[in-house]
């Protein structure tokens, strides 16, 4: 709750320009541009960027400029300097090795201006979650979410099975998503695999310092509650050291 408002609000307050890594379909980049902020988005998925461009075409002219680039968030060069860099919705957790995590933050550090900030959130894996899933691999898909499709009588149903590798701090999810008619018939089905790593607070603190940043704040939710033992998000606000 409040995630999109948090990022768009930060973009508006800083005034831009903004760099969003893992911009995807423009869920945040497009509202930022509509609010008058110049945004550059980078994503590895050409299909998601195509959706982003189509959405921009539907919206029409925006007060701020939106430019999207196909690229790797851990290996990019940009001549521009940005006032804010954003890695939203746990995108940083998809960098599966320490080398790629460092490379990403070092790229960000090089393209921020002297007063720039980097804001990112990472997923917190609790000790209970780790204990529950370690050494366990679900052999069957279990329904995890059921979402009505707006403007239709159809529903998206997400079935998931999971596996946890505590040694490598890696969590793997396999999803089977079905579009269901009002009569319960499966109209479409798609499978995908999602692999993420988790980071401890101490690891993140060492990482940001190693990459030339210092933490201005660490929040536990998007209402800016300070990070604590029960937090399920780590939201880092970083400034160049």
C-alpha distance (Angstrom), angle and dihedral (degrees) to the residues before:
residue distance angle dihedral
X1 . . .
X2 3.79 . .
X3 3.80 94.5 .
X4 3.81 98.2 124.9
X5 3.82 92.5 42.5
X6 3.80 89.9 50.5
X7 3.80 94.7 55.0
X8 3.80 97.0 39.1
X9 3.82 89.9 46.6
X10 3.81 91.3 52.7
X11 3.79 90.0 49.8
X12 3.80 92.7 51.1
X13 3.80 93.3 46.5
X14 3.81 93.8 51.0
X15 3.81 91.6 44.9
X16 3.79 94.3 -139.4
X17 2.87 163.1 -150.2
X18 3.79 92.5 -160.3
X19 3.80 130.9 -167.3
X20 3.80 115.9 -156.2
X21 3.79 116.9 -166.9
X22 3.79 113.6 -156.8
X23 3.80 91.6 17.9
X24 3.81 92.2 165.5
X25 3.79 114.5 174.6
X26 3.80 93.8 -5.7
X27 3.80 96.9 -96.3
X28 3.82 89.9 150.6
X29 3.81 103.8 12.5
X30 3.79 94.3 60.9
X31 3.85 95.9 51.1
X32 3.82 88.5 47.0
X33 3.81 90.2 54.6
X34 3.81 91.0 44.8
X35 3.83 87.3 56.0
X36 3.81 90.8 56.4
X37 3.81 101.2 -95.9
X38 3.81 122.1 131.9
X39 3.81 107.8 -126.0
X40 3.79 134.5 -170.5
X41 3.79 113.8 -165.8
X42 3.80 126.3 -164.8
X43 3.80 124.5 -167.2
X44 3.80 137.1 161.9
X45 3.83 93.7 -141.2
X46 3.80 114.4 85.2
X47 3.81 90.2 -170.7
X48 3.79 92.7 56.4
X49 3.80 91.4 46.7
X50 3.81 89.4 52.0
X51 3.81 88.8 55.7
X52 3.80 89.5 48.2
X53 3.81 91.6 53.3
X54 3.80 91.1 47.0
X55 3.80 90.8 51.7
X56 3.79 90.7 49.7
X57 3.80 88.6 52.2
X58 3.80 90.0 52.6
X59 3.80 92.4 50.4
X60 3.80 92.4 46.2
X61 3.78 124.3 -159.9
X62 3.81 114.2 9.9
X63 3.78 128.3 -160.2
X64 3.79 90.4 -121.2
X65 3.78 128.0 44.6
X66 3.80 119.7 -105.1
X67 3.80 118.6 -160.9
X68 3.80 121.6 175.1
X69 3.80 125.2 -163.1
X70 3.79 131.6 -169.8
X71 3.79 107.4 -126.2
X72 3.78 150.2 116.5
X73 3.81 115.4 -86.5
X74 3.83 88.7 -144.3
X75 3.83 95.7 49.5
X76 3.78 115.5 36.1
X77 3.78 137.1 122.3
X78 3.79 123.4 -152.4
X79 3.79 127.4 -179.8
X80 3.82 92.0 -159.0
X81 3.79 123.6 87.8
X82 3.79 119.5 -135.0
X83 3.77 134.4 -153.0
X84 3.82 92.2 -152.9
X85 3.81 135.1 23.5
X86 3.80 119.0 -166.8
X87 3.81 130.9 -164.5
X88 3.78 102.1 -180.0
X89 3.79 137.2 -175.8
X90 3.81 96.2 24.7
X91 3.78 92.8 -60.5
X92 3.79 89.1 147.2
X93 3.84 89.2 64.4
X94 3.81 89.2 66.5
X95 3.81 90.4 67.6
X96 3.78 95.2 94.4
X97 3.81 102.3 -166.8
X98 3.82 134.4 49.2
X99 3.82 88.2 -121.0
X100 3.81 92.5 59.0
X101 3.79 92.1 44.1
X102 3.80 91.0 53.7
X103 3.80 92.1 44.2
X104 3.79 91.2 53.2
X105 3.81 95.1 50.9
X106 3.81 91.5 44.1
X107 3.82 89.8 53.9
X108 3.80 89.7 50.0
X109 3.80 92.2 47.7
X110 3.81 91.4 54.5
X111 3.80 94.6 52.9
X112 3.82 99.9 45.1
X113 3.79 119.8 97.5
X114 3.81 120.4 -125.5
X115 3.81 92.8 -88.3
X116 3.79 95.0 38.2
X117 3.77 127.8 128.4
X118 3.80 134.0 -155.2
X119 3.80 117.5 -149.4
X120 3.79 121.1 -170.6
X121 3.76 138.0 154.9
X122 3.78 127.2 -146.7
X123 3.76 130.8 -167.0
X124 3.80 117.7 -106.1
X125 3.79 116.3 -139.3
X126 3.79 107.8 -156.0
X127 3.80 122.5 -141.8
X128 3.82 88.0 -113.7
X129 3.81 91.5 54.5
X130 3.80 91.4 48.9
X131 3.81 92.5 49.3
X132 3.80 91.8 46.3
X133 3.79 95.7 51.3
X134 3.82 104.9 30.6
X135 3.78 112.5 116.4
X136 3.78 89.6 2.7
X137 3.78 127.3 116.4
X138 3.77 119.2 -179.8
X139 3.80 110.0 -132.3
X140 3.79 95.2 -164.4
X141 3.78 136.0 51.0
X142 3.80 115.8 -109.5
X143 3.79 123.6 -163.2
X144 3.80 107.7 -105.7
X145 3.80 104.4 168.6
X146 3.80 141.4 10.8
X147 3.81 117.2 -162.6
X148 3.84 126.6 -177.5
X149 3.82 111.7 -134.2
X150 3.83 107.2 -124.7
X151 3.80 115.4 -115.1
X152 3.80 93.6 15.1
X153 3.78 139.4 75.7
X154 3.80 90.8 -123.9
X155 3.81 129.6 104.2
X156 3.79 135.0 -150.9
X157 3.80 113.3 -137.7
X158 3.80 119.5 -167.1
X159 3.81 118.7 -156.3
X160 3.80 116.6 -171.0
X161 3.78 141.5 -175.9
X162 3.78 123.0 -169.8
X163 3.78 143.1 -156.6
X164 3.81 128.8 -170.6
X165 3.81 126.6 -154.9
X166 3.81 103.9 -168.9
X167 3.82 93.8 -178.8
X168 3.82 92.6 61.1
X169 3.84 92.6 30.2
X170 3.78 88.6 -123.5
X171 3.79 129.5 146.1
X172 3.81 120.8 -164.9
X173 3.79 125.0 -163.7
X174 3.78 126.6 -174.0
X175 3.78 114.2 -161.1
X176 3.79 132.9 -162.9
X177 3.79 110.6 -168.7
X178 3.80 120.2 -167.6
X179 3.79 130.6 -170.7
X180 3.81 106.2 -143.4
X181 3.80 127.0 -161.1
X182 3.80 123.0 -135.8
X183 3.82 87.0 -98.7
X184 3.80 92.2 54.2
X185 3.81 97.4 -104.6
X186 3.82 118.9 144.2
X187 3.82 106.4 -119.2
X188 3.82 98.1 174.8
X189 3.79 136.4 1.9
X190 3.79 131.6 -166.8
X191 3.81 132.9 -179.8
X192 3.79 127.1 -153.8
X193 3.78 138.8 165.3
X194 3.81 124.3 -137.8
X195 3.78 122.1 -165.7
X196 3.80 123.3 -172.4
X197 3.77 138.9 166.8
X198 3.76 126.4 -144.8
X199 3.80 128.5 -138.4
X200 3.78 129.7 -151.9
X201 3.82 120.2 -132.3
X202 3.81 90.4 -109.2
X203 3.81 92.4 51.1
X204 3.79 91.2 50.0
X205 3.79 92.2 48.3
X206 3.81 91.8 51.9
X207 3.79 91.5 44.5
X208 3.79 96.8 52.7
X209 3.81 91.6 47.2
X210 3.80 91.4 48.4
X211 3.81 89.6 53.9
X212 3.80 95.8 51.9
X213 3.81 100.9 -94.8
X214 3.77 136.9 114.0
X215 3.78 125.9 -155.0
X216 3.78 114.1 -107.2
X217 3.82 90.7 -179.4
X218 3.80 140.7 -12.4
X219 3.80 116.3 -154.0
X220 3.78 131.0 -168.7
X221 3.81 96.2 -150.5
X222 3.78 141.2 7.6
X223 3.81 92.1 -92.4
X224 3.82 85.0 70.1
X225 3.79 95.4 -110.9
X226 3.82 107.5 164.7
X227 3.81 114.2 -99.4
X228 3.79 113.2 -96.8
X229 3.81 144.0 162.8
X230 3.82 93.6 -77.0
X231 3.82 96.9 46.2
X232 3.80 117.9 119.8
X233 3.82 94.3 -166.5
X234 3.79 132.5 51.0
X235 3.79 110.5 -154.7
X236 3.78 110.4 -171.3
X237 3.79 123.7 -162.3
X238 3.81 105.9 -164.7
X239 3.78 132.0 -171.7
X240 3.79 128.8 -172.8
X241 3.81 110.6 -88.7
